[in-house]
Amino acid sequence: MAQLQRLAIAPSQLQDQQIKLTSQQQHYLGNVLRLREGDRFIAMDGQGQWWLTVFTGAKAQILELISVQTELPVSITLMMALPKGNSFDEVVRACTELGVTSIAPVISDRTLLNPSPQKLERWRRIAKEAAEQSERSVVPAILEPVSFTTAISATTSNHRYFCVARDNYPHLKNALNLITSDIVIAIGCEGGWTAAEVELAIEAGFQPVSLGRRILRAVTAPIVALSLVAAAFAE
């Protein structure tokens, strides 16, 4: 199945044993991927289901359900203060490949980006494309951007980690040995978190951790954190 193209669909597109394709999906399959009627591809609903299907133009005929085991055994939420420019695009793409379950964009004291609704739609599209490429069975949820205080008070996970640079905190890799359920990892933008934000996060139940002695770029830090989690839990 690895050689077949993959397409993320909405669960509402399912109709009995067929998938009603949107005009954009028809264009993508026929004109971009160069599939012809009768060619097979894999449809994924982003919620854990894969199907082997046949392209028939406006629809796809479902042939069989496919069992896939590509997800990590823990749910990972990346809570990240938005970096400047288009840097968050790469964060979404790379962290989707590494197995993140959801990404919560945060407006922190040092955030310079004021994202538009178009930005949010772009990030969701990137997550869908990255999930297709990396053979994920789940498309990560990209949440609406919220303020820092809202973000840290909204999570109820028992495993909440707040990545801080230049302080003598335990390394994240050592904390992963204790994880038995869902995990939240919070990472700052350029310049990191302010001292006040670190204090508020600790009061909210986050454990401050380090990603090492070197100072990482805002785009690099979440990739390092997700790589540590993926390495710890991948089979």
C-alpha positions in Angstrom: 0.0 0.0 0.0 3.0 2.3 0.5 3.1 3.2 -3.2 -0.5 4.4 -3.3 -1.4 8.1 -3.1 -3.3 9.2 0.1 -6.1 11.7 0.4 -7.6 13.1 3.5 -11.4 13.4 3.4 -14.1 14.7 5.8 -16.2 12.0 7.4 -19.3 13.7 5.9 -18.1 12.7 2.5 -18.8 9.0 3.1 -22.0 7.7 1.5 -22.5 4.0 1.9 -19.5 2.4 0.2 -18.6 5.5 -1.7 -16.8 8.8 -1.1 -18.2 12.0 -2.7 -15.2 14.0 -3.8 -15.1 17.8 -3.8 -14.1 19.6 -6.9 -10.8 20.4 -5.4 -10.1 16.8 -4.6 -11.1 15.7 -8.1 -8.7 18.3 -9.5 -5.9 17.1 -7.1 -6.4 13.4 -7.9 -6.9 13.8 -11.7 -4.7 16.8 -12.6 -2.0 16.9 -9.9 -1.6 13.2 -9.1 -2.5 12.2 -12.6 -4.8 9.4 -11.5 -7.2 7.9 -14.1 -10.6 6.5 -13.5 -10.0 3.0 -12.2 -6.8 3.8 -10.4 -6.6 3.1 -6.7 -5.7 5.4 -3.8 -6.0 5.5 0.0 -8.7 7.7 1.6 -8.2 8.7 5.3 -10.8 10.5 7.4 -8.2 12.0 9.8 -9.8 10.2 12.7 -8.1 6.8 12.4 -9.8 5.2 9.4 -8.2 4.3 6.1 -9.9 2.8 3.0 -8.6 1.4 -0.2 -10.6 3.1 -2.9 -11.0 3.3 -6.7 -11.1 6.7 -8.4 -14.2 7.1 -10.5 -14.2 10.8 -11.2 -16.8 12.6 -9.0 -16.7 9.8 -6.5 -14.4 7.0 -5.1 -15.6 3.5 -4.6 -14.5 1.9 -1.3 -13.0 -1.5 -1.7 -11.9 -2.4 1.8 -11.0 -1.0 5.2 -7.3 -0.8 5.9 -5.8 -1.4 9.3 -2.9 1.0 10.1 -0.7 1.4 13.2 1.1 4.7 12.7 0.1 6.6 15.8 2.0 7.0 19.0 0.5 5.4 22.2 0.2 8.8 23.9 -1.7 11.9 22.8 0.6 15.0 22.5 -0.6 18.6 22.5 2.0 21.2 21.5 1.2 24.5 23.1 3.4 27.1 21.3 3.7 30.9 21.4 3.4 32.0 17.8 6.8 32.9 16.2 7.2 35.7 13.7 6.6 35.5 10.0 5.7 32.2 8.4 7.8 30.1 10.8 4.7 28.4 12.3 4.1 26.7 8.9 7.2 24.6 9.4 6.3 23.9 13.0 2.9 22.5 12.0 4.4 20.5 9.1 7.3 18.9 11.1 5.4 18.2 14.3 2.6 16.5 12.3 5.2 14.2 10.8 6.5 13.5 14.3 3.1 12.5 15.7 1.6 15.5 17.4 -2.1 15.1 18.2 -3.1 18.8 18.5 -1.4 22.2 18.2 -2.5 25.1 20.3 -1.2 28.5 19.0 -0.6 30.9 21.9 -0.4 34.7 22.0 2.3 35.4 24.6 4.0 38.5 25.9 6.7 38.3 23.2 4.4 37.2 20.3 4.6 39.6 17.3 2.3 37.8 15.0 -1.4 38.6 14.9 -2.8 35.7 12.9 -5.7 36.1 10.5 -8.4 33.5 9.9 -6.6 32.8 6.6 -3.5 31.8 8.6 -5.4 29.3 10.7 -6.9 27.7 7.5 -3.4 27.5 6.0 -2.1 25.8 9.1 -4.9 23.3 9.0 -4.2 22.6 5.3 -0.6 22.1 6.0 -1.4 19.6 8.8 -3.7 17.7 6.4 -1.0 17.5 3.7 1.7 16.5 6.2 -0.5 13.8 7.6 -1.1 12.4 4.1 2.6 12.5 3.3 3.7 10.8 6.5 1.0 8.1 6.5 -0.6 9.3 9.7 -4.1 7.9 10.5 -5.0 11.1 12.4 -4.8 14.7 11.1 -3.7 16.9 14.1 -6.2 19.5 15.3 -5.0 23.1 14.9 -6.8 25.1 17.5 -7.8 28.7 17.5 -5.1 31.0 18.8 -5.7 32.1 22.4 -4.0 34.2 25.1 -1.3 32.7 27.3 -3.4 32.8 30.4 -6.3 31.1 28.6 -4.1 28.4 27.2 -2.4 27.4 30.5 -5.7 27.3 32.4 -7.5 25.3 29.8 -5.5 22.1 29.9 -6.2 19.3 32.4 -3.5 16.8 31.5 -1.5 15.2 34.3 1.7 15.6 32.3 2.3 19.3 31.5 5.8 20.5 30.6 6.9 24.0 30.1 10.2 24.3 28.2 12.5 27.0 29.5 16.0 28.1 28.3 18.9 29.3 30.4 17.7 27.8 33.7 18.8 24.7 35.5 15.7 22.6 35.1 15.5 18.8 34.5 15.8 17.7 30.8 12.5 16.8 29.1 13.9 13.4 28.1 14.2 12.4 31.8 10.6 13.4 32.5 9.3 11.2 29.7 10.0 8.0 31.8 7.1 9.0 34.1 4.5 9.6 31.5 1.5 7.2 31.5 -1.1 9.3 29.6 -1.6 12.4 27.5 1.1 15.0 27.5 1.2 18.8 26.9 4.4 20.5 25.9 4.6 24.3 26.0 7.3 26.2 24.0 7.9 29.9 23.6 8.5 32.1 20.6 11.6 34.1 19.8 13.1 35.2 23.1 11.3 32.5 25.1 8.9 33.0 27.9 9.0 35.9 30.3 9.7 35.3 34.0 6.1 36.2 34.8 4.9 33.6 32.3 7.1 30.9 33.8 5.8 31.7 37.2 2.2 31.6 36.1 2.7 28.3 34.3 4.3 26.7 37.4 1.3 27.9 39.5 -1.0 26.3 36.9 0.6 22.9 37.3 3.2 22.9 34.6 6.6 21.3 35.3 9.5 23.5 33.9 11.9 21.5 31.8 15.0 22.0 29.6 15.7 21.0 26.0 19.5 21.1 26.6 22.2 23.6 27.2 22.1 25.2 23.7 19.7 28.0 22.8 17.4 26.7 20.1 15.5 28.7 17.5 11.7 29.0 17.9 11.2 26.6 15.0 13.8 24.1 16.2 12.6 23.7 19.8 9.3 22.0 19.1 10.9 19.6 16.6 13.4 18.6 19.3 10.7 18.2 21.9 8.5 16.1 19.6 11.4 14.0 18.5 12.2 13.1 22.1 8.6 12.0 22.7 8.5 10.1 19.4 11.8 8.3 20.2 10.6 7.5 23.8 7.3 5.9 22.7 7.8 4.7 19.1 8.0 0.9 18.8 
